[in-house]
Amino acid sequence: MTTNVFIASSSEMRHERLVLINLLMDMSDGRREYDSVVWETMDSAMRNGRKEDEYLQKMRQCEVCITLFWRTLGRYTKEELQDALSEQRSGGRLQNVFVLQKNDGSPMSPELEEYIGSLKEGDCCPIMTFGNDDELRKLVEKLVI
């Protein structure tokens, strides 16, 4: 059985995105496979045009969406999370949407702080924090199993 995991993140979370991709590969054991779907690794023709239909089609093939935030609110990352929440509400395959926020003491931009606050008020998805790679791995291991 394969679990497809959509990973949404801005470029400032490049390292953490790679940590997740490697973790999902490590968690695959023959009985259960985990496949990461990341916009940055999609076909370059698709990325350059940011074709919404193809991008949403990829997202609709996933059961889990993990969105990563740290200091800034990336426009595309916000759009990806909003699309994931919309897919979840529509009752499609994507039923597990999580926000993971890096909390290492760095200040958040006012835009991100406001957006995270609105997500908490809306109670639309779990928002969890992590401080380092080990904490990120432990969170994700619990979320996708």
Residue pairs with C-beta under 8 A, 6 or more apart in sequence:
1 31
1 32
1 33
2 32
2 33
2 34
2 35
3 32
3 33
3 34
3 35
3 63
3 64
3 144
4 35
4 37
4 61
4 62
4 63
4 64
5 20
5 24
5 34
5 35
5 36
5 37
5 62
5 63
5 64
5 65
5 66
5 144
6 36
6 37
6 38
6 58
6 59
6 62
6 64
6 65
6 66
6 80
6 84
6 94
7 17
7 20
7 21
7 36
7 37
7 38
7 65
7 66
7 67
7 68
8 39
8 65
8 66
8 67
8 68
8 77
8 80
8 81
8 84
9 16
9 17
9 67
9 68
9 69
9 74
9 77
10 68
10 69
10 70
10 72
10 74
10 76
10 77
11 74
12 70
12 71
12 72
12 74
13 68
13 69
13 70
13 102
16 68
16 70
16 102
16 133
16 136
17 38
17 40
17 68
19 133
19 136
19 137
20 36
20 66
20 68
20 136
20 140
21 36
21 38
23 137
23 140
23 141
24 34
24 35
24 36
24 140
24 144
25 34
25 36
27 34
27 141
27 144
27 145
28 34
34 144
37 58
37 59
37 61
37 62
39 47
39 55
39 76
39 80
40 47
42 54
42 55
42 58
46 54
46 55
50 76
56 83
56 87
59 65
59 80
59 83
59 84
59 87
59 94
60 87
60 92
60 93
60 94
61 93
62 93
62 94
63 93
63 94
63 95
63 96
64 94
64 96
64 97
64 98
64 143
64 144
65 80
65 81
65 84
65 87
65 88
65 94
65 96
65 97
65 98
66 98
66 100
66 140
66 143
67 77
67 80
67 81
67 84
67 97
67 98
67 99
67 100
68 77
68 100
68 101
68 102
69 77
69 99
69 100
69 101
69 102
69 112
69 116
70 101
70 102
70 104
70 106
70 108
71 106
71 107
71 108
71 109
71 112
72 108
72 109
72 111
72 112
73 109
73 111
73 112
73 115
78 115
81 97
81 99
84 94
84 97
85 97
85 124
85 125
87 93
87 94
88 94
88 95
88 96
88 97
88 125
96 143
96 144
97 124
97 125
98 125
98 126
98 127
98 128
98 143
99 116
99 119
99 125
99 126
99 127
99 128
100 127
100 128
100 129
100 130
100 136
100 139
100 140
101 116
101 127
101 128
101 129
101 130
102 129
102 130
102 131
102 136
103 129
103 130
103 131
104 131
104 132
108 116
116 127
119 125
119 127
120 127
128 139
130 136
130 139
